[in-house]
Amino acid sequence: MSPPELKSKNVVSLNHETTGFRWEANGYNDRIFTAPGKYTVYNSDILESEVGGYKCDIVVVGN
């Protein structure tokens, strides 16, 4: 989802099955919320430059 698309949303739904791309040499999609804790989500067209985009902190609590 591009930053303009995200900005136009009122709600973004995430659940325990949500996946994201692991930012590493041999990256791949993996489940994100596998343990309780604080997660930071970044959304940007040019994430490497740290220019523009959005940042959101999500706190996941255990059952």
N, C-alpha and C positions, 0 to 999 in steps of 0.2 A: 504494500500500500504506500503510495507516495505521500509526502508531507501534506500537499493540498487535499488529497483524499481524506487523510486522517483529520485534518482541520475541519472538514465539512461534516464529520460524524458527530452525533450526539452521544452515541454509546458504541463501545468496542467490547465485544464479548470474548473473554479468555477463560479456558477451563483446564482441568488437569491433563487433557489430551493435546493442548496447544503445543506446537513444535516451532522451533526456530533454528536458524543456521548457526552452527558452532563456528566461531571466528578463529580458526586456526589453520595451519598449513594444509591439512587434509580434511577440511571442514565438511560437515554433513548435517542434515536435519535431525534434530533430536528433541525429545520432550523437554520442556523448560521447567515446569513446576513440579519437580520430583521430591522436594523436601521443604519443610517450613523455613521461612526466612524472608529477607528483603531482596527483591529483584529490581533491577533498573532496566527499563526498556528504552532504547534509543531508536529514533526513526529519522532518517535523513537520506537525501539523494546522494550526498557526498560525505558519508560518515567519517572517512579517514581524515578529512580536513577539519572536523569539528565546527564547521560553519553551517548555520541554519539547522533546521530540523526541530525535533521535539524530544524531551526526556520525561519519563514518567516512572515514579517509584511505586512498586506493588508489594504489599506485605501479605505473605501466605501464612496462615495459621494451621496447625495440625488439627485433626479431628478428635 
